[in-house]
Amino acid sequence: MFSLYAADNKRKYMKNNDKIFAVAPMMEWTDRHCRYFHRRLTRRALLYTEMVTAAAIMFGDRERLLGFDTDEHPVALQLGGSDPRQLAEAARIGEDYGYDEINLNVGCPSDRVQNGRFGACLMAHPQLVADCVHAMSKAVAAPVTVKCRIGIDDQDAEEDLERFVRAVNDGGCKTFIVHARKAWLNGLSPKENRDVPPLDYGRVYRLKQTYPGLTIIINGGIQSLDEAVEHLGHVDGVMMGRSAYQRPALLADVDRRIYGDTRPSVSLEAAYEAMIPYCAAQIANGGKLSSVTRHMLGLFQNMPGARAYRRCLSEEAVKPGADHSVMRMALDFVRSPDASLLSSAA
């Protein structure tokens, strides 16, 4: 549906980053099927891959890890790692695949990531991050960006964040995506690190004031486009994670609200219909219907028939031999809410 805009979107992203709305990289969520679906809803939002380690790209199945549909542009590749040479090579490979941006993860607090010496623990080593960014920037023409936290553990003073940003900026990074929570590397699980440390949006705002020449994108706890618009009065961009994934309908209004796009917004039903041939193609290539439809469960949230729609996709799409006809069955519950009420009562 948006294929006519893919190349144009790529060019616009490369030329103009005045306003940015991004869907956050989320492990096991923002895979290629999720991104293709989200692109049915918004032409302009910047989409991110799940984090892919540089080592996996060097030694793994690159097509499985990096392959994506050209309709996904603009799309950024998020890398994990701490070896400058390895990250530089992974960035070069990612750029060859066509990604519009290469992002370094300096924000994930999971034990597995820490054991590999990447993610949020790297905030304690700003010069190493600067070396990584410098090597990556020399290897690619695409922008190299960093996603980080406002702090880690006891390294939580405003001066610590500024010191980190200053060092990494010296390494060549001009864009920082800042999750407005600190990360506790010991004592909290990754899930708790998304909710327990308090949000401090003011610290991210002040970072922008201190470094007006940098592009600062705020992330963490943002629930609505109204909140996104308010943040854009203080910073250059907004990244939304779980809310965009769980309530994808809000993405249909991003182009108008954030980018001032005057073209008609796509209807939710039209976006859903556009996914049916995509699912049919995936199944024909040996894929499973549920691998795609699991990302679509929240599309019609709070609409009549939404409960029966979700139940249909959840229960029917996982069955052996499930095909795109399940998608039409699920859509009928939204088109005919009375039938969905009977189904729910059955």
N, C-alpha and C positions, 0 to 999 in steps of 0.2 A: 504493500500500500504506500509506503514512504520511499520506495526504492528510487524514485525520481529525485529525491532530495538528498540521498546519501552523499554523493560527491560534493554537493553544495554545502551540506552540513560540515563536512571535513574541512573545506576551504574556509568557511566562516570561523570554525573553531581555531584554526591555525592563525587567523588574522585578528580575531577580536575576542578577548576574554574579559570585556568590561563587566559583564554579569555572568555568573555561573550558577547553574543549579545541577547538582550531581546526585546520582543514586549511589550510595556507598558500596564499596566492595564487602561482600559478606560470604564467608565460607559456607559452602554447600547450598547457597541460595542464588547468588548472582552468576549462574553458569550461562552458557550461550543461549539456552532456551529461554531463561528468564529475561536476558537482555533483548532477545528478539521480540518477546512479548511486550516488554516495556517500550520498545521503539514503536510498537503499534499505537501507543498512547501519546507519545511526545516525540516531536521531530528534533527538538533542540537540547534536551537534557543530556548531560555528559554521563555516560554509563561506564562502569568499572567491572573488570573481571574479578573473580575470586583471587585471593593471593596465590601466586604460583612461585615456588622457590626457584632460585637461579639454578640450583643443582638439578632439580627435576627437568628443567628445560635443557640443560647440558646433556643429561643421560637418559631422559625419558621419552615418551611418545609425544613429540612436539605437536603433531596435528591434533591429538586429543586434548592437549593442554592449551594450545594457542589458537586453534582454528575458530573462525567466527564468520558470520554472514556479513557481507558488505553493507547491508541495510542497518547494521548496528552503529555506524559512524554517527557522531563522534564517540569513540570508545577508547578507554585507557586500560593499559595492562599494569596490574599491581604485582611487583616483585618482592620476594623476601630473600634476605641473605645479608652477609656482612663481608664477603670477599670482593674487593673492588674489581679485580680482573674478571672474576666469574660473573659478577653483576653487569659489567660492561658488555661481556659477550652475550649474556641473556637479553640485555636491552637491545643490542644490535639485531639479534634474532627476532625479538618482538617487533622492532621497527620494520624489519623485512616482511613480517606478516601483515603489516599495515596499520598497526596501532597508532593512534593520534597522540598519545602521551604515555610516558613510562613513569610509574609511581613507585617509590620505595616505601615499604611498610616499616614504620618506626613507632607503631602504636599498639600492635597486638600483644596482649599480656599472657597468653597461654603458656603452660609449662613446656609443651612440645616446641613452641617457637623459641622460648628462652634457652632450652637445651641446645638448639641449633645456633644460638647467638645471633638472633635477629628478632625483629619486632620491637616492643617497647623498651626492652633492656638496653637497646642501642642509644637511648636518650642519655645514658650515663657516659657515652663515648662520642661526644659531638665531633671530634676530629676524625674518627673513623667514618662516621656518616658523611662528613665533608669529603673524605677521600673517595668514598663510594660514589657520591654524587658527581664528583669531578671526573672520575673514570667513566661513568655512564654518559655524562654530557659530552665527553670527547668522542664517544663511540656512536652517538646518534644525533640527528638533527631535530628530532621530536623533543618537546619540552620534558625535562626530568623534574618531577615534583616529589614532595615528601609528605607523608601523612603521619602525624605524631600526636602525642597527648600534651596536656599543659604541664605535666610533671610526672615523676615516678617516685614512689616510696617517700623518703625524707628529702629527696631532691625536688622540692616543691615550691621554692620561692620564685617570685616573678623574675628575679635576676637570673635564675637557672634557665628558665625558658628563653629569655632574651639571649643568654650566652649561647645556648644551643642553636637558636635561629641565626645568630650572627656568624657562628662558625660554619654552619651549613650553607648559608648564603655566600660566604667567601669561597665555598667549594663549587658554586655555580647554580644553586637552587634559587629560583625566583618566586616559587609558589609553594605555600605551606597549607595543608589541610589539617586543622587543629581540632581534635576532639576535646571539648571543653571540660573534660574530667581528667584528673590524675589517674594513674594506674598503680595499684598495689601489686607488686610482683610476687610478694609472699603474703599468704593469708587470705586472699580472695580468689575465687574461681573466675574464669573469663566471663561467665554470665554475671557474677556479682560485680565485676569491674565495669559492666555496662550500666549498672544501676546504683550501686552503693556510694561510690565517691560522689560528692555533690558537684553539680554543674557550676561552672564559673564563667559565664559568657563574657563578663566584664574584662577578664584577663585577656581573652582573645581580641576584644575590641581595643584594648590598650596596646596590644601587640601591633595592631594595624596602625594605631596612632604613632607608635615609636618607629615603625618601618613603613612609611606611607608608599614607598616605591615598590614594596613587595605585594604580591597577590596573596591575600589571606582568605581562606575559605573556612567557615565554621561548621562544626559537626557535633552531634550529641544531643539526644533528647528532643529534637525538633519534630513536632507533631502535625503541623498544618502549613499550608501555603501562606496563611496570614502571618504566622510566626516567621516563615522564611522571608517574607517581604519586610518585616520589621528588622530582622537581622541585616538585610541588605542596606539598611541605612547606616550601618557601622562597618561592614566588611565587604569584600569583593564577591563572595560567593557563599552558597549554602550547600551542604551535603546532607541528605536525608537517607536514613537506613531502614530500620524496621517498619516505620510508618508507611514509607513508600511501597515496601514489599507487601505488607499485610493489607494495605488499603490502596491498591494500584490505581483506583479510579481517580485519585487526586492528581496523578500524572497527566491526565487528559486536560488539565487546566494550567499546566506549567508554562506552555508556550505563550499563552495570552497573559497570564499574571506576571511571569518573571521576565519574559523576553519581549512583551508587547507585540506579539505576532498577531496580525489581523486576519490570517487565514482561519476558516472555520475549524473548531476543535473536532476531533474525531469522536463519534459516539461510542459508548462502551460496547454496544452490540456490534457495531462495525469492526471495532478492534478485535472482538471475540471471533467474529466470522472470518477475519483475516488469518486467524490462527488455525482454522480447520485444514486448509490445504497444506500448511506448514506441518501440522501433525501427521497428515496422510503421507507426506514425503518422508518424515522421520521414521514412520512405521515401515514404509517400503524399503528403507535402508537398514532395517533390523532394529530400530529403536523401539522404546516402549511408550505408549500413550501417556502413562502416568509421569514419565520423566519430564514432560512438558506441562501437563495440566496441573501438576502440584503447585506450580507458580501462579496459577490463575484462580485459586479457590476464593480469594477475597475480592474479586473484581466487582461483584454486584452486592457488596456488603450493605446491609441496612435497606435493601430494596425488596419489594414483595417478591417472594419466590426464592430469595437468596439461600435460605436454609436448605430447601430441597435441591437446589442447584449444587451446593457444596457437597451434600450427601451423595448425590448422583455421581459427581466426578470422583469423590473420595472412594466410593465403594465399587463403582463400575470400571473406572479407568485402570485399576490394578489387576483386573481379572485377565487370565490368559486369553489371548486373541482379541482383546479390546481394541477397537479401531475408532476412527473419527466419528462414526455414527453415535458414539457415546456423547460426544460434544454437542451434537444436535439435540439429543435427548435432554441433556442438562440445560441447554438454552431454552427449551420449550417450557421449563418450569418458571423461567423469568418472564417469558412472553405470555404465559397463561398462569398467573398467580393462583387462580382458583384451583387449577389442577395440582399445583404444588401443595396447597393446603390439604387437599384430599390425600396426597402422597404422604405428607407428614403425619397425618392422622392414622394412616394405614398400619 
